[in-house]
Amino acid sequence: MSRHRNIRNLDEDDYYDDYYDDEDDYYLEQQREKERKQKEEAARKAKENQRKQQQQQQQQQHQQQKQQQQAKGAAKKKVGSTGGISVASGNKGAQKGIASGISSASPATKPPLGLSVEPAKKRVAWSADDAGGTCSSADASPGAAAQQQEAEAPAPTIPPDVLAALRSLNGGADDKSSAGGSAVRSHLSMIVLGHVDAGKSTLTGRLLLSLRHVSRRQLEKHQRSAAAVGKSSFALAWFADESESERERGVTVDVATKFARTEKFDFTLLDAPGHRDFVPNMIAGTASADAGLLVVAATTGEFEAGFAGGGNGGDSDGGAPQMCGQTREHIILSRGLGVTQFVVAVNKLDAADPAWSRERFEHIKSMVLDFLKQKGFKEKRIAFVPVSGLTGVNVMREGKVEDEAGWRQLQKWYKGPTLVEALNGFMPAKREFEKPLRVVVTDVTSEGKNVTVRGRVVQGFIRAGDEVVILPVGDAANVVRVERGKASREGDSPYSFASPTPNGTAEGKEREVEDIPGLQNCALAGDVAEVTLSGIDPARLSPGCIASHPHPSLRPPVERRFEARVLVMDRLAVPIIRGSQVLLHMQSVDVPAILTKLVSSERRGERVRQNPRVLTGGVTATVEVTLSERLVIEESSKCKSLGRFVLRRGGDTIAVGLIDQVLN
């Protein structure tokens, strides 16, 4: 009943009786809704259990059929070995003897390089019909025997023509005969790093504009829109920062992916955030990079803030400060995640005091170079370039420069390469084409009955028509379509997947991967690709999943424990002890973890200490890590991308590491 009715003609008792009746009806309705949901949940569980039982029965029937076929084959071999003497159908002893010889299997043929079969062993098998993604021992389920036989079967081999084409990609010009007579363009993923407000997104936009992957018309549109909100100097950055929140705040939050093409390389540009609050996003982007573009602001105060060795922050117990400038932290993280070569762009040199100061450039170069060499970078893999991302000075020799006076002033003392020329000086990355497939999923989109995932192929190759297994859930899926990310023509979208016309590349000198027979409609190691899958529930996919080869011996392990070598950060507010709780970052996932054992530690110039009680800043240590949930992990010697990780605590990075051994 309505509680706002006219109650002047009612008794007080009648009114309150009706009032409480309304409340009783409300709670009764809630109880009925709860009971209905419980019944639906029970019916769903019963249906799920029935489906599992049916699958187990099918697996048992399949196993019995296999055993019968093997028994028939063994009987034929037995008859042949006895000189044609047949076994009487009534002789049960002879039949029993034949059946006992079924277990001897023929040795597996040796597959090609990178697809070797591991010796048969009792391993943890992931069940595709397990909704929770749990693993079970090979002897625990009725279908375990079939899974074990599948694991012991020879691994599939790469067709010879495809294998020759793949090897030609890493062979380059020395292997033109197998490639068809011409070299294939190299592909590099480059992460753009640096302190917040160093001009990373602006420089990324300037690169796209100078290489003609975006048009002047698009720039003018961004300039009008940015001026309307009072951010006219952010127009170039809007080519990378596309979300409304990023444009409104003027801060990069997520890693932006763009594609560019120079005379030598096809680049995947990964514009990482510089704010310390978004370091996890930066880690996810750096884990996919082969090379780095480190942007350093040359203006007074900005470089010192980004390159500071310490500051406020760290844990809240009043210990030593742990926070350092993001330039330093980005360098350490990128080295730990596998980046080995850098171009350092000394940006905003036109805003230094005085403008285009050679002394300021040399001062920044000496400080950054010393730190890079301390962290293991080789000097021959590092190049320093003075630039102005806002005006385009020294980004590229050809094209219009907005600051002609600044260009002439810089050329008085600088005779080195432009930024694009320095990027062409990178060493090509060797791709692991022949290793088992690993695709790191970064985004998932549902399209009708199919699912489109976006990610990076870290090793192997994937083609339309292939079958893959999504880990850790263990569901199988079919590959319907594969599109490699490429730079587009001028005026088109820089993040489209359309086939481009080469920019600055002589016609006929280099070929595309699609021109090689056997590699059409495929993505290779190092490519960022969109893959359309069928036969899988979209709810089972999420960023951080790994698409793997379906053969059991070619899948990565899914475990909780591993032993690793870690490099502890120089500045720690609280030392690391056994039982320390940390957050492990690997690719696009972060998982709570515990350091269950400190195996050893070593400081440069000192002896190795076994079973240390504590790990302090700057040491190299071997530790055992236990994760809160099962994760797709692999030894770094087998797969670099799935064997590198970062440990963080309280919002600060405390260590970077490599997985040496996965523990069951």
Helices and strands as residue ranges (DSSP letters): H 12-81, H 92-100, E 125-126, E 135-136, H 144-152, H 160-171, G 172-175, H 176-179, E 183-184, E 186-194, H 200-210, H 216-228, G 232-234, G 236-239, H 244-249, E 256-261, E 265-271, G 276-278, H 279-286, E 291-297, H 302-306, H 326-336, E 342-347, G 349-351, H 358-374, G 379-381, E 382-386, H 404-411, H 419-424, E 438-447, E 450-459, E 461-463, E 467-471, E 475-484, E 510-511, G 513-515, E 522-524, E 528-534, G 538-540, E 546-548, G 552-554, E 558-568, E 576-577, E 581-586, E 589-602, E 609-610, E 614-615, E 620-632, E 644-649, E 652-663
